[in-house]
C-alpha cells in the first residue's frame, strides 16, 4: 500500500518562499510524481509534474517561480515555491504513480496561505 505524506505548508507573506515535501512509502520507485492544488471553490489543478527520465512540466501560472524536484533514493518529491502570491493560496496535494501500475495515490494535503 502506497502512502504519501506532505509537509512544509504554512502561512507566508507575499513575495516569500516555502518548500513542500512529499515522502512516499510502499513502492520502490514512482514513474510520475506531481503536485496539485485546490483553492476554495475551485477545481483541483495541476501545478507541476516530473516523470522519471523526462523534464518537469509546470502550470503557466507558476512558471519561473516554482521548481519541482525528486530524490528517487528517498522516494520524495519537493516543490520549491518562490515569489509567492495571494492567488497561490490553496491546499497542495502530491500525486504519485508507481512504475508499472496505472493507479495514482494522493497525499492528505498541506495548506499554503499567502497573506500579509
N, C-alpha and C positions, 0 to 999 in steps of 0.2 A: 504494500500500500504506500503510495507516494504521499508525502506530506510536505507542504511548503509553508514557511513561516517568515512573514515580512517584519522588518523593523526599520527604525530610523525616521519615522514621521514625526511631526510636531508643528509648533507654531513658529513662523519666521516672518520677519518684516519684508516688504517688497524690496527686491534687489539682493536679497540674501540667498543662501545656499543650504541645501540638505542633501544627504546621501542615503538612499534607501538600499536595503539589503534584503534578499530573499534566499534563505537557506533551505535546500531541499534534501530529503532523505527518501529511501525506499527504491531508488533506482541508481544504476551505475553511471548513466550518462543521459543527458537530455538533448534532443535534436533542436528543439525550439525553446527559448526562454524569452519571455516577453513581459512588459509592464503595460497595464491598462489603468484607466482612472474613470471614476464616476462622480460627477458633481451632482448636488441636489437637483432633482427634477430633470436630469439629463440622462441620456443613454450612456452606457459604458463605452469608452472609446480606447482604441489602441494608441499608446504613447510611443513605444519603441519596442523593437524586437531584434533578437540576434539568433541566427540559425547557425548550427555547427558548420564551420568552414566557409561561411559567407559573411559579407559585410552587414553591418547593422542598418536598420531602417528606422525612420522617425516620422512622426506626425509633423506636418508643416508648422504647426503652432509651437513646437518645441525645438525645431532645428536650430543648431548653433548655441543652444542654451543647455540642453540635456545630453548626457552621454551614457549609453548602456554598455556594460561590460560583463564578462563572465569569467569565473575561475572554475574550470572543469574539475580540478583536483579537489576543490571544496564543495562542488555542486552548488555554487552560489552565483546569483546574478545581482548586479548592482545597477542603480540608477543615480548618477550624479546630476543634481539639478542646480543650475546657477541662474542668476538674474531672475529670480522667481517673481511672478506677477500674481496679483489677486485672483486672476482667472485660472491660475494653476491649482487653486483650492479644490480638493476632491479627496475621495478615498482612493488610494492607489493599491492595485492588486497585481500580483505576479501570476503568470500562467506558464505552466511547464508541460512539455510533451516529451515523454521518454522515447529514446530511439527504438524504432520497431513497433511502436504502439500508436494507434490512431485515437488516443484518448488524451484529453487535456485535464490537468489538475490545477486548481486555483488555491491561492493563499486566502487568509481570512481578511486581508486588507489592512492598510495603515493610513491614518488620517494625516493629510497635509493641509495646513491652513496658512495662507499668506495674507497677512493683515498688519496694518500699523496700529 
